[in-house]
């Protein structure tokens, strides 16, 4: 069965169930079922390869003991088991003292998960499809799980609120490539959504792996936090699909809820790569977790204050997606930009065109690259152009990673040496930006400016053209009449 048909078959069954309402609930339902299937398949391997391994699940709660048999429990018995035994037990793992790291992962996934299906008969049909068609412990089906996961993400992107935690793959790939994480470096995404940046970093680090210890370094060094339950569940599953068997470092929490003063030096990280939510407002009181100069309810500004605080002194590096509003905004934004220029090296801003995040938002966005330890001497800007013939991006014509070859060729490697001014690239001194009161909305000086002129003059010119057209029409009309009368 093809991926599209597999997922469609499951969703078609769920549409018959009166308890499941909308794509987001269907996807949430599929993901917790897939998670338990994946976890059970992994447990089969761990029991043989890890001598000390003990399952955190009671025997009757393991997938292989209640779901695997296609003729197993169904109907009201199945719904009663899932709602009143399975879910309460799995949720309790999040707070059970002394639970293993594997148990904590399961608990974090199910902490805010729900079974939306009301029909045990339909739920059994869904379980049977999942059980019959995929086995996570075979290499071919492992790839199949990845394909299923990508299909679920595509469906989620079609749901109304997907833009809250969606970053185009090409953007995540480019940011990771430019930040170039190395084995042993700690990396954090404080608003990790479905885990796109983290899994991209795993793929980047996998190329450096030579030993089992190297593999363990990846698991230990990657950290993510996500506030909402569905993307968190997707992120944990995504990490397991990418070889992180015990993703305890992917926390279900609001990063902004911890007071800034409570972070100690051991909480500092080498790299931060993220696309924090922008355009939203935090609940009352969250801003009190930050010093007075940063206090605002605007989510993106609070994340910037947190990111700047959490980078290791003198060595920490970051790549952050921010909207145009941050570049020219005032108030707390001015305070943050002043600190960026004074205490960081804000060396590059890649200006992305509108439509990169289409259809979720048309807001123009930017990628800020900076290193802790300043001051900034100059900021390089690179304006990413549309491909030839494009006026915008769309779902059918998305931004591709190949388009960033121009930036990569210009970048100048790790040292950023040899950068040249081009039709797309220019630099602005920190002194000039300070003189602009920290306004980073610097336009491309090489762009041909279209002079639209004074509105009143344009209107007069328009009326003049209309008069000339009317006169030409009248002259043509007279010529035609004279010609016709002469011929007669």
C-alpha positions in Angstrom: 0.0 0.0 0.0 1.4 3.5 -0.9 2.0 6.1 1.8 -0.8 8.3 0.5 -3.3 5.3 0.5 -2.2 4.1 3.9 -2.7 7.4 5.6 -5.9 8.1 3.6 -7.3 4.7 4.6 -6.7 5.5 8.3 -8.2 9.0 8.0 -11.2 7.7 6.1 -12.0 5.3 8.9 -11.6 8.1 11.5 -14.0 10.3 9.5 -16.7 7.8 10.3 -16.1 8.2 14.0 -18.3 10.9 15.7 -15.6 11.7 18.2 -12.9 12.9 15.9 -13.3 16.4 14.6 -10.9 17.9 12.0 -7.4 17.2 10.7 -5.6 18.2 13.9 -7.5 15.6 16.0 -7.1 12.9 13.3 -3.4 13.5 13.1 -3.0 13.5 16.9 -4.9 10.2 17.0 -2.7 8.7 14.3 0.5 9.9 16.0 -0.1 8.4 19.5 -1.0 5.1 17.8 2.2 5.3 15.7 4.2 6.2 18.7 3.1 3.2 20.7 3.8 0.9 17.6 7.3 2.4 17.2 8.0 2.2 20.9 6.9 -1.5 21.0 9.0 -2.3 18.0 12.0 -0.6 19.6 11.4 -2.5 22.8 11.7 -5.8 21.0 15.2 -4.7 20.0 16.2 -3.2 23.4 15.3 -6.4 25.2 17.9 -8.2 23.2 20.6 -5.5 22.9 20.4 -3.8 26.3 20.9 -6.4 29.1 19.6 -4.1 31.8 16.6 -2.9 29.9 13.2 -3.2 31.7 10.0 -2.0 30.1 8.4 0.9 31.9 5.0 -0.4 30.8 3.0 -3.1 32.6 2.8 -6.2 30.3 -0.9 -5.8 29.4 -0.2 -2.1 28.3 2.4 -3.0 25.7 1.2 -2.7 22.1 2.1 -6.3 21.3 -0.2 -7.5 24.1 -3.3 -5.5 23.3 -3.1 -4.3 19.7 -1.1 -6.8 17.7 -3.8 -9.5 17.4 -6.2 -8.4 14.6 -8.9 -10.5 16.3 -8.1 -9.0 19.7 -10.3 -6.7 21.9 -12.6 -4.4 20.0 -15.8 -2.5 20.4 -16.7 -1.1 23.9 -14.1 -3.3 25.5 -11.3 -1.7 23.5 -12.6 1.9 24.2 -12.9 1.1 27.9 -9.3 -0.3 28.0 -7.8 2.7 26.1 -9.7 5.4 28.1 -9.7 3.9 31.6 -6.5 1.8 31.7 -4.0 2.6 29.0 -4.1 6.4 28.9 -4.3 7.0 32.7 -1.3 4.6 33.2 0.8 6.2 30.5 0.0 9.7 31.7 1.1 8.8 35.2 4.6 7.9 33.9 5.3 11.7 33.6 5.1 12.1 37.4 6.0 8.6 38.7 9.1 8.8 41.0 12.1 6.7 39.8 10.7 6.0 36.4 13.3 5.1 33.7 14.3 7.5 31.0 12.2 5.5 28.5 9.2 5.8 30.8 9.7 9.6 31.1 9.6 9.8 27.3 6.3 7.9 27.1 4.9 10.0 29.9 5.8 13.3 28.3 4.1 12.2 25.0 0.9 11.2 26.7 0.8 13.9 29.3 -1.7 16.0 27.2 -2.7 13.4 24.7 -6.3 12.2 24.2 -8.2 9.4 22.6 -10.8 11.1 20.5 -12.4 8.0 18.9 -15.7 6.8 20.3 -16.1 3.6 18.3 -13.9 0.7 19.4 -14.8 -1.1 16.2 -13.4 1.7 14.0 -10.3 2.0 16.4 -9.6 -1.7 15.9 -9.7 -1.2 12.1 -7.1 1.6 12.4 -4.9 -0.4 14.7 -5.0 -3.4 12.3 -3.9 -1.2 9.3 -1.0 0.1 11.3 0.0 -3.3 12.6 -0.3 -5.1 9.2 1.5 -2.6 7.0 4.6 -1.4 9.0 7.4 -2.9 11.1 9.7 -0.3 12.5 12.5 -2.9 13.1 13.0 -3.6 9.3 15.1 -1.0 7.4 12.5 -0.7 4.6 9.7 0.0 7.0 11.8 2.4 8.9 11.9 4.5 5.8 8.2 3.9 5.4 7.6 5.4 8.8 9.6 8.5 7.8 7.4 8.8 4.7 4.2 8.4 6.7 5.5 11.1 9.1 6.2 13.5 6.2 2.7 12.9 4.9 1.2 13.6 8.3 3.2 16.9 8.5 2.0 17.8 5.0 -1.6 17.2 6.2 -0.9 19.2 9.4 0.3 22.1 7.3 -3.0 22.1 5.6 -4.8 22.5 8.9 -5.4 26.1 9.9 -2.9 26.6 12.6 0.1 24.8 11.2 2.0 28.0 10.6 2.6 28.3 14.3 5.2 25.6 14.2 6.1 25.1 10.6 9.4 26.2 9.0 10.1 25.3 5.3 12.6 22.5 5.0 14.8 24.6 2.8 15.1 27.3 5.4 15.9 24.8 8.2 18.5 23.1 6.0 20.2 26.4 5.1 20.4 27.6 8.7 21.9 24.3 9.9 24.4 24.3 7.1 25.5 27.8 7.9 25.7 27.2 11.7 27.5 24.0 11.0 27.1 22.1 14.3 29.9 19.8 15.4 29.8 16.7 17.5 29.9 17.6 21.2 28.4 21.1 20.8 25.2 21.6 22.7 22.3 22.8 20.5 19.0 24.2 21.6 15.7 25.0 19.8 13.6 26.7 22.5 10.5 26.6 20.4 11.0 23.4 18.5 7.6 22.7 17.1 7.6 19.3 15.3 11.4 19.1 15.6 12.4 20.2 12.1 15.6 22.1 13.1 16.7 19.3 15.5 16.2 16.5 12.9 18.1 18.5 10.3 20.9 18.9 12.8 20.9 15.1 13.4 21.3 14.5 9.7 24.2 17.1 9.6 25.9 15.5 12.7 25.4 11.9 11.4 28.0 12.6 8.7 30.6 13.1 11.6 29.7 9.9 13.4 32.4 7.3 13.6 31.8 5.4 16.9 28.9 4.4 19.2 30.1 7.1 21.6 29.6 9.7 18.8 26.0 8.5 18.4 25.5 9.0 22.1 26.9 12.5 21.9 24.2 13.5 19.5 21.5 12.3 21.8 23.1 14.2 24.8 23.8 17.4 23.0 20.4 18.2 21.3 17.7 20.0 23.3 14.2 21.2 22.4 11.2 22.6 24.1 7.7 22.8 22.8 4.6 24.2 24.6 1.8 22.6 22.6 1.0 18.9 23.0 0.5 17.9 19.3 3.8 19.3 17.9 5.6 18.0 21.0 4.2 14.5 20.3 5.3 14.9 16.7 8.7 16.1 17.7 9.4 13.2 20.1 8.3 10.7 17.4 10.4 12.5 14.8 13.5 12.2 17.0 12.9 8.5 17.4 12.5 8.1 13.7 15.9 9.8 13.3 17.8 7.4 15.7 17.3 9.2 19.0 15.9 6.3 21.0 15.4 8.1 24.3 14.6 11.8 23.4 14.2 12.9 27.0 15.8 16.3 26.0 12.6 17.2 24.1 10.6 18.8 26.8 6.9 19.6 26.8 7.0 23.0 28.4 6.8 26.8 27.8 10.5 27.9 27.7 9.4 31.5 28.6 7.8 30.3 31.9 11.2 30.0 33.6 12.6 33.2 35.1 15.7 34.3 33.3 17.6 34.7 36.6 17.1 31.0 37.4 19.4 29.9 34.5 22.9 29.1 35.6 26.1 28.8 33.6 25.5 25.1 33.1 22.3 25.9 31.2 24.2 27.9 28.5 24.6 26.3 25.1 26.9 26.5 22.1 24.3 26.9 19.4 20.7 28.0 19.2 18.7 27.6 16.0 15.0 28.5 16.0 12.0 30.1 14.4 10.2 31.5 17.5 6.5 32.2 17.2 5.9 35.8 16.1 2.9 38.0 16.0 1.5 36.4 19.2 1.1 37.6 22.8 2.1 35.6 25.9 -0.3 35.2 28.8 -0.3 37.8 31.6 2.6 37.4 34.0 5.1 35.6 31.7 6.9 38.9 31.1 7.6 39.1 34.8 10.1 36.3 34.3 12.4 38.8 32.5 14.3 41.9 33.6 12.4 45.1 33.3 14.1 46.3 30.1 12.8 43.2 28.3 9.3 43.1 29.7 6.7 42.8 26.9 4.0 40.3 26.1 5.2 40.0 22.5 6.4 36.4 22.2 9.2 36.9 19.6 10.9 39.6 21.7 10.9 37.5 24.8 12.4 34.6 22.9 15.2 36.9 21.6 16.0 38.0 25.1 16.1 34.4 26.2 18.3 33.3 23.2 20.8 36.1 23.9 21.0 35.1 27.5 21.4 31.4 27.0 24.3 31.5 24.5 27.7 30.7 26.0 29.9 33.8 26.5 32.3 34.6 23.6 31.6 31.4 21.7 27.8 30.9 21.5 26.3 31.2 18.0 22.7 31.5 16.9 20.5 31.6 13.7 17.0 33.0 14.3 14.1 33.6 12.0 12.4 37.0 12.7 9.8 39.1 10.9 10.5 42.5 9.4 8.8 44.1 12.4 11.7 43.2 14.6 14.2 45.1 12.3 12.4 48.4 12.4 10.4 48.1 15.6 11.0 50.2 18.7 10.6 49.9 22.5 11.8 46.6 23.7 13.0 45.7 20.2 15.3 48.8 20.3 16.7 47.6 23.6 17.4 44.1 22.2 19.0 45.5 19.0 21.2 47.8 21.0 22.5 44.8 23.1 22.9 42.8 19.9 25.2 45.4 18.5 27.1 46.0 21.7 27.5 42.5 23.1 27.2 40.3 20.0 28.6 40.1 16.5 25.5 40.4 14.4 27.4 39.6 11.3 24.7 38.5 8.7 21.0 39.1 8.0 19.5 37.2 5.2 16.4 38.9 4.0 13.8 36.4 2.7 11.1 37.5 0.2 7.4 37.4 1.0 5.7 34.1 0.5 8.4 31.9 2.0 5.9 30.9 4.7 2.9 30.9 2.4 0.1 30.1 2.9 0.4 30.6 6.7 1.6 34.2 6.5 2.6 36.7 3.9 4.9 38.6 6.4 8.4 39.1 5.1 11.0 37.3 7.3 14.7 37.4 8.0 17.4 35.1 9.3 19.7 36.7 11.8 23.1 35.1 12.4 25.1 36.3 15.4 27.8 35.2 17.8 28.0 36.2 21.5 30.9 38.5 22.2 30.9 41.9 20.5 30.7 44.6 19.6 29.4 44.3 16.0 31.5 46.3 13.5 29.4 45.8 10.4 26.3 43.9 9.4 26.2 42.1 6.1 22.8 41.9 4.4 21.9 39.4 1.7 18.6 39.8 -0.1 17.4 36.4 -1.3 15.8 36.8 -4.8 12.9 35.0 -6.3 13.8 32.4 -9.0 13.4 33.7 -12.5 9.7 34.0 -13.4 8.4 33.8 -9.8 6.4 36.6 -8.3 5.9 34.7 -5.0 6.2 31.2 -3.5 3.3 28.9 -3.0 2.6 25.4 -1.8 3.0 24.1 -5.3 6.1 26.3 -5.9 8.0 26.3 -2.5 11.4 27.7 -1.7 14.1 25.0 -2.4 17.5 24.4 -0.8 19.2 24.8 -4.2 18.2 28.5 -4.2 20.5 29.1 -1.3 23.6 28.1 -3.3 24.0 31.7 -4.1 24.3 32.6 -0.4 26.6 29.7 0.3 29.0 30.6 -2.5 29.1 34.2 -1.2 29.3 33.3 2.6 33.1 32.9 2.8 33.2 29.7 4.8 33.5 29.5 8.6 35.6 32.6 8.8 33.3 34.6 6.4 36.4 36.0 4.7 36.3 37.4 1.2 32.8 38.6 1.1 32.0 40.9 -1.8 29.3 43.5 -2.4 27.0 42.3 -5.1 23.6 43.1 -6.5 22.2 41.0 -3.6 24.7 41.7 -0.9 25.8 44.9 0.9 27.1 45.9 4.3 26.2 48.6 6.8 28.5 49.8 9.6 27.3 49.5 13.2 27.8 53.3 13.6 25.3 53.9 10.8 22.8 51.5 12.4 23.2 53.2 15.8 22.6 56.6 14.1 19.4 55.1 12.8 18.3 54.3 16.4 19.0 50.6 15.8 16.8 50.3 12.7 18.0 47.2 10.9 15.5 47.5 8.0 18.3 48.4 5.6 17.2 48.4 1.9 19.3 47.0 -0.9 21.2 50.0 -2.3 21.7 48.2 -5.6 18.0 47.7 -6.2 16.7 49.9 -9.0 14.3 52.2 -7.3 11.0 52.8 -9.1 10.1 56.5 -8.7 6.3 56.8 -8.7 6.2 60.6 -8.6 3.9 63.0 -6.9 0.2 61.8 -6.9 -1.1 65.2 -8.1 1.4 65.4 -11.0 0.6 61.8 -11.9 -3.2 62.6 -12.0 -2.6 65.7 -14.2 -0.5 63.5 -16.5 -3.2 60.9 -16.6 -5.9 63.5 -17.5 -3.6 64.8 -20.3 -3.2 61.3 -21.7 -7.0 60.8 -21.6 -7.5 64.1 -23.5 -5.0 63.1 -26.1 -6.7 59.8 -26.6 -10.1 61.4 -26.9 -8.7 63.9 -29.5 -7.1 61.0 -31.5 -10.4 59.1 -31.4 -12.3 62.2 -32.7 -9.7 62.8 -35.5 -9.9 59.1 -36.5 -13.7 59.3 -36.6 -13.7 62.4 -38.8 -11.2 60.8 -41.2 -13.5 57.7 -41.5 -16.5 59.9 -42.1 -14.7 62.0 -44.8 -13.5 58.9 -46.5 -16.9 57.2 -46.6 -18.6 60.4 -47.9 -15.9 60.9 -50.5 -16.4 57.3 -51.8 -20.1 57.8 -51.9 
